[in-house]
Amino acid sequence: MWRAKTPDAAQVANLQELRARHDLKPLIIHDNYLINLASPPGIIREKSIAAFTGEIERAIVIGADYLVAHPGNYRGLSVEQGIVNVAEGLALAWRDVRDDLKARARLAILLENTAGAGAQLGGNLEELATIRQVVQPYLDIPVGYCLDTCHCYVSGFDISQQAGLEALIANACCALDLDNVPVIHTNDTRMKLGSHCDRHAHIGAGYIGLEGFRRILNHPKLRDKAFILETPVDEPGDDLRNVTALKELVSPKKRTIRRKSSRNGTSGG
């Protein structure tokens, strides 16, 4: 749905109390999947900008640390125009955020890499970097990145193997700067390398595999990131089984993997 309710004050207070009690951090949310900031002028673009304004405002109200966003689909346009549209859409959405909320903002927007299917932006990491470069001067909050393991694999990085993982990290270091990548969506994939098809799988049940995730989770340049699961829930208990599978792969020095919680769902993305 395009429309979303303002968070209930009592529920927000309860959330903040539970986060403090259980040391739940960072709080990472995902924007509405209907939003397409890369779209050309028209009703979808207008709704997308308004919806993203609402996403920012609600993120600030609940005290989120990061708001993850897909860059969008530029179908019918050039890649360059799609990038400009996303940057402009982010700037316009921030412009329309209420001033009292802007003053409270402790939030960063994270652009997520995609499978790169068709006219999707973000299958190429340099596209994400360009969006950030263009828009950051117009925002009073940081813009960074979220990497999705499924999306990395199907866009052409064979992170099931050590060499492919190192190639991804080298590319991310060069294009994005890993300091700007605080979050990793941690999903296996049902689809083959370079397929550009986004189908998440349970940890170890896809092409990345358990050993692939062992290397990812324990890599010295990645192990301090926040790893968030977006795996399917086909049967009751699947979420816990996936968390447990990852925990068993993590060296004793890192035990902070948590299940993603989002009003927009937990599979796909």
Order of alpha helices (4+ residues) and beta strands (2+ residues): alpha-beta-alpha-beta-alpha-alpha-beta-alpha-beta-alpha-alpha-beta-beta-beta-alpha-beta-alpha-beta
